Amino acid sequence: MQYRQIEIDVEVNRWIESKRASFDQTHNDILRTEAGLPSLSPRSAAAVGWPSNSEIAGAWSAKGATLPAGTRLRMSYNGKTFNGVIESGTWAVNGARYVSPSAAASALAGVSLNGWIYWEAQLPGTDRWQQISKFRTEVARRRRT
């Protein structure tokens, strides 16, 4: 399964959100409806390699970035490498769960760290590791500067 991010600006996001009929709808569901495309039932979604509702529910999201459940995580700090995975909307690393990359990085390193700098992610179905800051939307990047 391969995921691809698209960049959208604030006005486009507001427009998408204005079309939301329920909180269960994903942005993809909204866009399919607006484009006149048929909705994908869980069975047909699986047939084309899309995540199930339970996989979507397990995703972690913050500051414009979303990492699906099953995303592998790794961080190197002070000569040690730490590995984890996104599970149930949290960062599961070394038997503990964290709500943010910085919380995980700081707990593991024993000092306050900006986890957006240290963590890398490997999305399910890919073999490429990427710094997690790459998953932040352009809007989120502009806000932090």
Secondary structure as UniProt FT lines:
FT   HELIX           10..18
FT   TURN            23..24
FT   HELIX           27..34
FT   TURN            35..36
FT   HELIX           42..47
FT   TURN            48..49
FT   HELIX           53..57
FT   STRAND          60..62
FT   TURN            63..64
FT   STRAND          65..67
FT   TURN            69..70
FT   STRAND          72..77
FT   TURN            78..79
FT   STRAND          80..87
FT   TURN            88..89
FT   STRAND          90..93
FT   TURN            94..95
FT   STRAND          96..98
FT   HELIX           101..109
FT   HELIX           115..118
FT   STRAND          119..122
FT   TURN            124..125
FT   STRAND          130..131
FT   HELIX           132..135
FT   HELIX           138..144
//
